[in-house]
Amino acid sequence: MRAAHDVLSHYQHVIEELRLITGAKGVFDVRVDGELLYSKHASGRHAAPGEVLERFRELVGPGVRDYGT
């Protein structure tokens, strides 16, 4: 899943655990600390490239830098 790769490659230093749990018919939700970042079911589409990463960045805020920077 591209979204997991994007988030881990940029924020591996602040993520303690990442779980991928499949749903029926390719439906998936992305939640962080219980907060819904993206839902394929609700949107009716796959996330655009970088969309989940951008929402994660908004959640963690500008004080958390990308890994390696």
C-alpha positions, 0 to 999 in steps of 0.5 A: 500500500502506497500510503503506508510506504509514504508515511513510514518513509517520511515519519518512521522516527515518530511512528511506534506501530503501524497496522494494515488491516484489510477490509472487504472489497478493497475498502480501507480506513487510515486512522492515527490515534483513533482519528480518521485521516482517510476513508475509501468507503466514505470517499468512494475512491482510492486516495490520490498519491501523497493524499494520506501523507499530507493528511498525516503531516497536518495531524502531526503539525509543523513541529515534526520534521520529515525523517532525515531532515 
